[in-house]
Structure formats: C-alpha cells, structure tokens
C-alpha cells in the first residue's frame, strides 16, 4: 500500500519532497520486484493520519490486485491510470495513460477540477498547471510556462490528487523530466545523443543519467525513446 499524504511533520524539509521521492521509490520497487503490487489510497485520507478512516476501499483495492494477479481473474481492472508519456503540443502538453478502464474521470469529492498538476520549462522551473481531460488524455498548460517540456503530478506531501478512471481507481504520482536534455533551448539530435550515450545504463536520483532517463525508470531504454519521439514529432 502506498504511504498516503501526511501533514503531520513539523517542517517542510522533513517530508517535502522526501515523501514524493518515497512514493516514487515504492512505484519503482513494484515495477522491479516480481509479484509485488501496490494500491494508491491518497484519495481516501485527510492528511492527518497515515491510516485511512475508511478501510473498505483500501481493502477492496488490495483484493482486486490479488484476484487479478494471483487468482486468475485476468479481466479485472486493478489499477488507476498509469502515466505513459507526455507529448508537446505548442504551449501545452498532452499526457497519455494506460489502465484508463472505461475512461478518465475527476474525483469531484476532492475538487471539481483536476488538481496537483505542474509543468516546467527547459530550466526545470515548475509552475502550477491547468489540467483538463480530453477523451483518453489530459491536457496541461500554464501561463507561467510558455514552452513546457516536463510535467509532474501530485509531487508534494500535501497532494491529494483527484485524477482517476471511471471505475474509481486513483492515478499514482508521476513525473517526466525535461526533453531538452542538454538545455540548449531546442529538442534535437544533440538531446538524443544523451539517450544513446546512456543506453541501458542504470540511472538514479538526482540526475537520472544527466536527464536521459526521461521516465525516471532507473534505466535509459525504449520507454525514453518513445517519450522523446512522440514529443519531438509533435513540435510545431
């Protein structure tokens, strides 16, 4: 079970951004350790306790994981939306997801509009973003970032995000780093050279192979090439 948002630490330095990094580490561990699974419960807590007051949704989500992956109910949807890649569309980013079920949705019990999305410029400066659902994608933009190259969601210990699928399963946090890997103001072959230079290399925080590990998966691989290509070909 993913550790939920918690407001109880005394200082920001203790847990922000330490807690988002911990969440990310939990996700990476699940992806790397065979037969390990995680459920997100950030939408059923109030930030004042590490334990959700409503136990049933947490138990049902864990049961879905077990039923699908251990007991053979392969047709079940056991996960919320999983971020796949962001493609540049002028002054906005189009975010693509897997595990969307019958479609993306907003948990309006938390907020009427999507929350906790941020975009960044080529220097890595993040700003709050407006996010809207467009069919099976999410569009994000910010007046403070005219040419966004990176995105993150729920990257704060206070983040109680409200993106989910229509089955009611919440999205987990994610981030995608800048596509302008060498920070020269353009997305081009010189950036792709970083991907080839670190191909299949192990990567780690804080620099993720000098930014070549675009999806921060601890390795530069096909996933990073897909992200790079989708965004590059969508440039005006």
VOKOLTI-244123 format. One record per residue (C-alpha): residue number from 1; residue in three letters; y, z, x. Coordinates in Angstrom, 2 decimals. Each point is the difference from the previous one (the first is absolute). Example, Ala and Ser with C-alpha at 12.3 -4.5 7.8 and 13.67 -1.06 7.14 Angstrom:
# VOKOLTI-244123
k:1	r:ALA	py:-4.50	pz:7.80	px:12.30
k:2	r:SER	py:3.44	pz:-0.66	px:1.37
//
This chain:
# VOKOLTI-244123
k:1	r:UNK	py:0.00	pz:0.00	px:0.00
k:2	r:UNK	py:3.40	pz:-0.94	px:1.38
k:3	r:UNK	py:2.23	pz:2.98	px:0.69
k:4	r:UNK	py:2.69	pz:-0.06	px:-2.73
k:5	r:UNK	py:3.79	pz:0.12	px:0.49
k:6	r:UNK	py:1.09	pz:3.55	px:0.77
k:7	r:UNK	py:3.51	pz:1.41	px:0.03
k:8	r:UNK	py:-0.88	pz:3.44	px:1.32
k:9	r:UNK	py:0.79	pz:-0.38	px:3.70
k:10	r:UNK	py:3.27	pz:1.56	px:1.09
k:11	r:UNK	py:1.37	pz:-2.87	px:2.08
k:12	r:UNK	py:-0.09	pz:-3.77	px:-0.20
k:13	r:UNK	py:-1.20	pz:-0.24	px:3.60
k:14	r:UNK	py:-3.22	pz:1.83	px:-0.83
k:15	r:UNK	py:-1.33	pz:-2.55	px:-2.42
k:16	r:UNK	py:2.23	pz:-3.04	px:-0.36
k:17	r:UNK	py:-1.16	pz:-2.42	px:1.33
k:18	r:UNK	py:-3.02	pz:2.00	px:1.19
k:19	r:UNK	py:-1.56	pz:0.03	px:-3.47
k:20	r:UNK	py:0.28	pz:-3.79	px:-0.53
k:21	r:UNK	py:-1.61	pz:-0.49	px:3.41
k:22	r:UNK	py:-2.78	pz:2.34	px:-1.07
k:23	r:UNK	py:-0.49	pz:-1.98	px:-3.23
k:24	r:UNK	py:-0.17	pz:-3.19	px:2.01
k:25	r:UNK	py:-2.56	pz:1.57	px:2.34
k:26	r:UNK	py:-2.14	pz:0.98	px:-2.99
k:27	r:UNK	py:0.08	pz:-3.60	px:-1.22
k:28	r:UNK	py:-0.87	pz:-1.40	px:3.41
k:29	r:UNK	py:-2.88	pz:2.47	px:0.34
k:30	r:UNK	py:-1.39	pz:-1.09	px:-3.36
k:31	r:UNK	py:0.18	pz:-3.63	px:1.07
k:32	r:UNK	py:-1.80	pz:0.69	px:3.28
k:33	r:UNK	py:-2.65	pz:2.56	px:-0.94
k:34	r:UNK	py:-2.94	pz:-1.46	px:-1.89
k:35	r:UNK	py:-0.67	pz:1.37	px:-3.49
k:36	r:UNK	py:3.21	pz:2.03	px:-0.10
k:37	r:UNK	py:2.45	pz:-0.30	px:-2.88
k:38	r:UNK	py:3.30	pz:1.51	px:-1.08
k:39	r:UNK	py:1.82	pz:0.51	px:-3.27
k:40	r:UNK	py:3.77	pz:0.23	px:-0.42
k:41	r:UNK	py:1.34	pz:2.89	px:-2.11
k:42	r:UNK	py:3.73	pz:-0.21	px:0.74
k:43	r:UNK	py:0.71	pz:-0.88	px:-3.63
k:44	r:UNK	py:-1.57	pz:3.16	px:-1.47
k:45	r:UNK	py:1.78	pz:2.65	px:2.09
k:46	r:UNK	py:3.52	pz:1.41	px:-0.11
k:47	r:UNK	py:0.52	pz:0.56	px:3.73
k:48	r:UNK	py:-0.15	pz:3.78	px:-0.25
k:49	r:UNK	py:-3.70	pz:0.38	px:0.75
k:50	r:UNK	py:-2.67	pz:-1.78	px:1.98
k:51	r:UNK	py:-2.31	pz:0.38	px:-2.99
k:52	r:UNK	py:0.58	pz:-2.05	px:-3.17
k:53	r:UNK	py:0.28	pz:2.07	px:-3.14
k:54	r:UNK	py:-1.89	pz:-2.67	px:-1.90
k:55	r:UNK	py:-3.42	pz:-0.23	px:1.66
k:56	r:UNK	py:-1.57	pz:-2.52	px:-2.35
k:57	r:UNK	py:1.77	pz:-3.19	px:1.24
k:58	r:UNK	py:-0.84	pz:0.91	px:3.60
k:59	r:UNK	py:-3.64	pz:0.61	px:-0.91
k:60	r:UNK	py:-0.23	pz:-3.22	px:-2.00
k:61	r:UNK	py:1.39	pz:-2.03	px:2.91
k:62	r:UNK	py:-2.49	pz:1.51	px:2.41
k:63	r:UNK	py:-2.78	pz:-0.69	px:-2.50
k:64	r:UNK	py:1.05	pz:-3.66	px:-0.16
k:65	r:UNK	py:-0.29	pz:-0.22	px:3.78
k:66	r:UNK	py:-3.50	pz:1.47	px:-0.08
k:67	r:UNK	py:-1.20	pz:-2.05	px:-2.97
k:68	r:UNK	py:1.11	pz:-3.30	px:1.52
k:69	r:UNK	py:-0.90	pz:0.54	px:3.65
k:70	r:UNK	py:-3.06	pz:2.26	px:-0.20
k:71	r:UNK	py:-1.59	pz:-0.43	px:-3.41
k:72	r:UNK	py:0.29	pz:-3.76	px:-0.32
k:73	r:UNK	py:2.60	pz:-0.43	px:-2.76
k:74	r:UNK	py:1.57	pz:-2.90	px:1.89
k:75	r:UNK	py:2.09	pz:-1.19	px:-2.94
k:76	r:UNK	py:2.18	pz:3.11	px:-0.07
k:77	r:UNK	py:3.55	pz:0.01	px:1.30
k:78	r:UNK	py:0.24	pz:3.06	px:2.23
k:79	r:UNK	py:3.34	pz:-0.49	px:1.76
k:80	r:UNK	py:3.66	pz:-0.46	px:-0.70
k:81	r:UNK	py:1.91	pz:-3.03	px:1.35
k:82	r:UNK	py:-0.52	pz:-0.53	px:3.73
k:83	r:UNK	py:2.82	pz:-1.69	px:1.91
k:84	r:UNK	py:-1.09	pz:-3.22	px:1.71
k:85	r:UNK	py:3.11	pz:-1.69	px:1.38
k:86	r:UNK	py:3.71	pz:-0.63	px:-0.47
k:87	r:UNK	py:1.44	pz:-3.51	px:0.04
k:88	r:UNK	py:3.69	pz:-0.71	px:0.63
k:89	r:UNK	py:1.85	pz:-1.76	px:-2.82
k:90	r:UNK	py:3.58	pz:-0.30	px:1.19
k:91	r:UNK	py:1.68	pz:3.37	px:-0.54
k:92	r:UNK	py:-3.07	pz:1.64	px:-1.52
k:93	r:UNK	py:-3.65	pz:0.64	px:0.72
k:94	r:UNK	py:-2.93	pz:-0.85	px:-2.23
k:95	r:UNK	py:-2.76	pz:2.59	px:0.28
k:96	r:UNK	py:-3.60	pz:-1.02	px:-0.67
k:97	r:UNK	py:-2.73	pz:2.46	px:-0.99
k:98	r:UNK	py:-3.74	pz:0.25	px:-0.40
k:99	r:UNK	py:-1.80	pz:2.26	px:-2.52
k:100	r:UNK	py:2.56	pz:-0.69	px:-2.72
k:101	r:UNK	py:-2.58	pz:0.14	px:-2.80
k:102	r:UNK	py:1.46	pz:-1.47	px:-3.17
k:103	r:UNK	py:3.49	pz:0.02	px:1.51
k:104	r:UNK	py:2.70	pz:2.05	px:1.70
k:105	r:UNK	py:1.83	pz:2.66	px:-1.98
k:106	r:UNK	py:2.61	pz:2.76	px:0.23
k:107	r:UNK	py:-0.87	pz:3.62	px:-0.66
k:108	r:UNK	py:2.95	pz:0.69	px:-2.27
k:109	r:UNK	py:-0.94	pz:3.67	px:-0.23
k:110	r:UNK	py:1.45	pz:0.26	px:3.52
k:111	r:UNK	py:2.93	pz:-2.42	px:-0.28
k:112	r:UNK	py:0.92	pz:-3.00	px:-2.19
k:113	r:UNK	py:0.33	pz:-2.32	px:3.00
k:114	r:UNK	py:-1.95	pz:-0.37	px:3.25
k:115	r:UNK	py:1.02	pz:2.57	px:2.59
k:116	r:UNK	py:-0.38	pz:0.79	px:3.71
k:117	r:UNK	py:0.16	pz:-3.57	px:1.31
k:118	r:UNK	py:2.03	pz:-0.72	px:3.13
k:119	r:UNK	py:0.68	pz:-3.14	px:2.04
k:120	r:UNK	py:1.18	pz:-0.31	px:3.58
k:121	r:UNK	py:1.92	pz:-2.44	px:2.17
k:122	r:UNK	py:-1.11	pz:-1.43	px:3.34
k:123	r:UNK	py:1.19	pz:3.15	px:1.77
k:124	r:UNK	py:-2.24	pz:2.21	px:-2.11
k:125	r:UNK	py:2.80	pz:1.53	px:-2.09
k:126	r:UNK	py:-1.38	pz:0.90	px:-3.44
k:127	r:UNK	py:1.93	pz:0.11	px:-3.27
k:128	r:UNK	py:-1.03	pz:0.85	px:-3.54
k:129	r:UNK	py:-1.15	pz:-3.10	px:-1.87
k:130	r:UNK	py:-0.12	pz:-1.16	px:-3.58
k:131	r:UNK	py:-3.55	pz:-0.92	px:-0.97
k:132	r:UNK	py:-1.19	pz:-1.97	px:-3.02
k:133	r:UNK	py:-3.41	pz:-1.22	px:-1.08
k:134	r:UNK	py:-0.31	pz:-3.79	px:-0.11
k:135	r:UNK	py:-3.41	pz:-0.94	px:-1.42
k:136	r:UNK	py:-2.50	pz:1.34	px:2.56
k:137	r:UNK	py:2.62	pz:0.57	px:2.73
k:138	r:UNK	py:2.92	pz:2.33	px:0.64
k:139	r:UNK	py:3.41	pz:-1.32	px:1.04
k:140	r:UNK	py:2.15	pz:2.28	px:2.17
k:141	r:UNK	py:3.57	pz:-0.38	px:1.21
k:142	r:UNK	py:3.03	pz:2.02	px:0.99
k:143	r:UNK	py:3.72	pz:-0.86	px:0.18
k:144	r:UNK	py:0.05	pz:1.94	px:3.27
k:145	r:UNK	py:-2.55	pz:-2.34	px:1.65
k:146	r:UNK	py:0.85	pz:-3.69	px:-0.38
k:147	r:UNK	py:-3.00	pz:-1.24	px:2.00
k:148	r:UNK	py:-2.89	pz:2.44	px:-0.48
k:149	r:UNK	py:-2.93	pz:-0.28	px:2.37
k:150	r:UNK	py:-1.94	pz:3.20	px:-0.72
k:151	r:UNK	py:-0.90	pz:2.27	px:-2.88
k:152	r:UNK	py:-1.42	pz:3.42	px:-0.69
k:153	r:UNK	py:-1.00	pz:1.91	px:-3.10
k:154	r:UNK	py:-0.16	pz:3.74	px:-0.61
k:155	r:UNK	py:0.90	pz:0.72	px:3.63
k:156	r:UNK	py:1.26	pz:3.55	px:-0.53
k:157	r:UNK	py:-1.54	pz:3.39	px:-0.59
k:158	r:UNK	py:1.99	pz:0.05	px:-3.26
k:159	r:UNK	py:-1.38	pz:-3.32	px:-1.22
k:160	r:UNK	py:-1.67	pz:0.06	px:-3.39
k:161	r:UNK	py:-0.35	pz:-3.74	px:-0.46
k:162	r:UNK	py:-0.57	pz:-1.67	px:-3.34
k:163	r:UNK	py:-1.61	pz:-3.36	px:0.81
k:164	r:UNK	py:-3.48	pz:-0.25	px:-1.51
k:165	r:UNK	py:-2.34	pz:-2.47	px:-1.63
k:166	r:UNK	py:-0.35	pz:-0.18	px:-3.78
k:167	r:UNK	py:-3.17	pz:2.07	px:0.31
k:168	r:UNK	py:2.21	pz:2.90	px:1.06
k:169	r:UNK	py:-1.06	pz:0.24	px:3.67
k:170	r:UNK	py:2.97	pz:0.52	px:2.37
k:171	r:UNK	py:0.84	pz:-2.02	px:3.10
k:172	r:UNK	py:-0.22	pz:1.74	px:3.35
k:173	r:UNK	py:2.85	pz:-0.03	px:2.50
k:174	r:UNK	py:0.39	pz:-2.94	px:2.37
k:175	r:UNK	py:2.32	pz:-1.58	px:2.49
k:176	r:UNK	py:0.37	pz:-3.36	px:1.71
k:177	r:UNK	py:2.01	pz:-0.22	px:3.18
k:178	r:UNK	py:2.58	pz:-2.58	px:0.97
k:179	r:UNK	py:-1.21	pz:-3.60	px:0.33
k:180	r:UNK	py:2.71	pz:-0.64	px:2.60
k:181	r:UNK	py:-2.19	pz:1.66	px:2.60
k:182	r:UNK	py:2.21	pz:-0.71	px:3.00
k:183	r:UNK	py:3.24	pz:0.74	px:-1.94
k:184	r:UNK	py:1.73	pz:-3.25	px:0.93
k:185	r:UNK	py:1.24	pz:-0.66	px:-3.52
k:186	r:UNK	py:-2.64	pz:-2.58	px:-0.95
k:187	r:UNK	py:-3.66	pz:-0.18	px:-1.02
k:188	r:UNK	py:-1.52	pz:-2.62	px:2.28
k:189	r:UNK	py:-2.65	pz:-0.83	px:2.61
k:190	r:UNK	py:1.37	pz:2.64	px:2.35
k:191	r:UNK	py:-0.95	pz:2.64	px:-2.56
k:192	r:UNK	py:-3.43	pz:-1.56	px:-0.44
k:193	r:UNK	py:-0.43	pz:0.27	px:3.78
k:194	r:UNK	py:-0.10	pz:3.80	px:-0.43
k:195	r:UNK	py:-2.85	pz:-0.36	px:-2.47
k:196	r:UNK	py:-1.99	pz:-2.20	px:2.40
k:197	r:UNK	py:0.80	pz:2.31	px:2.91
k:198	r:UNK	py:-1.43	pz:3.02	px:-1.78
k:199	r:UNK	py:-2.79	pz:-1.82	px:-1.88
k:200	r:UNK	py:-2.80	pz:2.44	px:-0.93
k:201	r:UNK	py:1.65	pz:2.73	px:2.07
k:202	r:UNK	py:-0.05	pz:3.61	px:-1.23
k:203	r:UNK	py:3.43	pz:1.13	px:-1.21
k:204	r:UNK	py:1.53	pz:3.36	px:-0.79
k:205	r:UNK	py:3.17	pz:1.70	px:-1.16
k:206	r:UNK	py:2.85	pz:-0.11	px:0.91
k:207	r:UNK	py:0.29	pz:-3.63	px:1.19
k:208	r:UNK	py:-3.16	pz:-1.62	px:-1.51
k:209	r:UNK	py:-0.48	pz:-2.48	px:2.88
k:210	r:UNK	py:3.77	pz:-0.63	px:0.25
k:211	r:UNK	py:0.07	pz:-0.79	px:-3.72
k:212	r:UNK	py:-2.76	pz:-2.63	px:0.07
k:213	r:UNK	py:-2.22	pz:2.16	px:-2.23
k:214	r:UNK	py:2.02	pz:-0.95	px:-3.07
k:215	r:UNK	py:-2.23	pz:1.78	px:-2.52
k:216	r:UNK	py:-0.46	pz:3.05	px:2.26
k:217	r:UNK	py:-3.80	pz:-0.26	px:-0.23
k:218	r:UNK	py:-0.53	pz:1.16	px:3.62
k:219	r:UNK	py:-0.89	pz:-3.54	px:1.13
k:220	r:UNK	py:1.69	pz:-3.40	px:0.25
k:221	r:UNK	py:-2.23	pz:-2.30	px:-2.02
k:222	r:UNK	py:-0.26	pz:-2.56	px:-2.81
k:223	r:UNK	py:1.91	pz:2.25	px:-2.40
k:224	r:UNK	py:3.08	pz:-0.11	px:2.23
k:225	r:UNK	py:-0.24	pz:-3.78	px:0.32
k:226	r:UNK	py:-0.14	pz:-0.33	px:-3.80
k:227	r:UNK	py:3.08	pz:2.18	px:-0.43
k:228	r:UNK	py:1.89	pz:-1.92	px:2.67
k:229	r:UNK	py:-0.93	pz:-3.43	px:-1.34
k:230	r:UNK	py:0.76	pz:0.81	px:-3.64
k:231	r:UNK	py:3.45	pz:1.31	px:0.89
k:232	r:UNK	py:0.81	pz:-2.70	px:2.51
k:233	r:UNK	py:-0.75	pz:-2.93	px:-2.31
k:234	r:UNK	py:2.03	pz:1.59	px:-2.79
k:235	r:UNK	py:3.20	pz:0.08	px:2.06
k:236	r:UNK	py:2.76	pz:-2.32	px:-1.31
//
